[in-house]
Amino acid sequence: MKFGLRYIRQVCARKAAAQAQDEQGNVLVMFAAALVVMIFFVGLAMDASVVLMAHSRLNGMCQLVAQDRLTYQDTVRYSEQPGTDFSKCIIETLGANGFSNKGEFYFTEDTRTENARHYKARIVLHGSCDTYFLKLFGLQKINFAAQTDFDDTYGEPNDNVVWSPSAPASYYSGRYTFDNGSVTGFNAGNLPDGWTVA
């Protein structure tokens, strides 16, 4: 009887040891899987934060242009080519603040009468960021863009006469492209949906 109990205890002890070993193996596998997932999300968060910071800087540039439009006001108001001159002023402001990438500038006068002129403008800036973690999956760079709209009115209806360029507004209303500090193209009439020309 003693021999039988001792044998049963030994068998139980061996079974418990084997079970403990199996559980240790399972815990290691689960830990390794959790570690891989955690590293993936940390890497993703790192790349996302870099892109968000760069996009925020680009948004800041757009807002800077929108705020500085008042300093361009006289240049544009008495220009024969308001869209062209506006785009040059914008490029100058961007360059002074370290931006030299590609962008677009949309400009139109949607009201043009003897007493008033109203223009709309949109600036679109493009940027990109190198990735760190996502390079492992073949994504070397993330491209993004930021934009802002602004407008202004010269004169008031039924008030003083307002000077206007000799050319019709359709002549200089459209999409101006720029890169590396200079205008690279102009597409007359190429405007965002819903925008009109006086």
Order of alpha helices (4+ residues) and beta strands (2+ residues): alpha-alpha-alpha-beta-beta-beta-beta-beta
